[in-house]
């Protein structure tokens, strides 16, 4: 496939990715526009609203300036001065990054991965620039430079992950093929291989390393195990949130009825809540880790206690009981269990004999904790921000506390898992898996 064809196909895919995200924002507002205003209002207002939501979903800050009449209707004196909306609707960011992974993997399959990735990223950047330049309004102004930079950045993260997954899969297949060649003929068979496998294997064996092999292997192991611990914490947080939504379904429906949004408004409100649902998952993960989160300055939702003020009118906030969750500090078991399980599984991998001795175990556990802490801290930072004026300027978890406590909990539990898996029943399981 020629470079021009790859570039055009990648640009088309980037256009489709942007259209999907913008369409998800535009369709509910357009339905509301048709139902409430009978197509009488200016459609540019609909487009600007959808563009603002799409930009916020990728982390772009909005500056809101309300007129005195609107401030009086809302009953929020603090809204009289311009304020910012800085909280990202992570549902849209996750969608863009996920589709970016698909773009990266497709670009890797063409053999022109850099051309495909660059074309897709450049096209998405052009679209983001057009969106942010047409999204401004007297009352709501997005940050121009953030609108140009952040959406392509999110899409680029997905593309890089897709390229990495494709490279990892190719490396795994190549190693399997080389092992097969080596098994058929040993060193002699490798030397006679017609497909060049012997030359590649020889190169892999004779290449020099700038970084010591043991250090490189330990860093990769810590990265994988720490990321796995993060995935376990986020996955269990999503499960807990789903159970809370089902358990508080009546309270959520009651809040819907109090808002009296109608069918079209209810659909738009539901889509908006789906966009903020990943934020709530990260907030629940921060609760399980220990620091919890805030919904307004001076409020706190944590295992140690819950203190709430007036909440924004989102029905999903009905999952937060005024007196806190009954399971309390039991939730802290989740990150500890994640670190322990990942430590055990890491020791069960082939080549885990290198993780032996107090120093090696301690360094590996610290690396796992650092990776998990950085990842969970970044997620906490990305999910928090300002949701409105006044006390709503502070919404979400404290990323520094989340990262520090997650790193400590995962590191200690991982050290225990690495230590006990080398002996007793865990050691027998590990050695058995290693032989297989």
Order of alpha helices (4+ residues) and beta strands (2+ residues): alpha-alpha-beta-alpha-beta-alpha-alpha-beta-alpha-alpha-alpha-alpha-alpha-beta-beta-beta-alpha-alpha-beta-alpha-alpha
